[in-house]
């Protein structure tokens, strides 16, 4: 039996970005109760998120790229929020459509936008906001 109760999900079509995110997150997150899941396929991520929530694993936050081949980050977030409105979403992109980002923020679907390249301190800030001080109410 696993003690895993929480998950952090990262979705980006670039495996190198995921590798860096995974490395940074692993240094900052207690792996005894929180798993870090990395996806290059956003549709697989959506399916697994449903399974995680069914298994009562809390998605602490989700980091998603804006520009992906299968589905844009904006469409991904909108799809996710239809059934999981309380999952905090962070968009990480170097090529995001500013109008789409603004619309997501106005709809209350996007908590934070991070520009690529990002600083590791920004990842630490996410950990502090959503894990160390879990006071988000969406």
C-alpha positions, 0 to 999 in steps of 0.5 A: 500500500502506498502512502502517496496522497498528492500529485504534481502534474507537468504537461509539456510536449518537450521532454527536455522541459519535463526533465528539468521540471522533474529535477527541480520538483524532486529537489523540493517535494517530499516524495514520501507522500507526493508523486511527480507525474510528467506527461508529453501527451496531454490527453493521457494526462487528462485521463490519468488525472481522472484516475488519480482523483478517483483514487483520492489523490489530490492534484496539488497543482498542474503545470502545462505548456501553452503550445502542444501538438495535440491540444493547446494549454488553454484548451487543456485547462478548460477541459480539465476545469470542466470536471476538476475546477479546484485543481490549480493550473500554472501555464509555462510557456515561451509562446503563449497567446496573451489574449488566451492567457488573459481570458483564462485568468479572467475566467478563474482557470489560471492561477499563475503564468510563468514565462520560459525560461523560468527560474528555479526560485519560481518553482520554489514559490509554487511549492510554497504557495500550493504545498507548504501553505495550502490555502488555495480556494478555487 
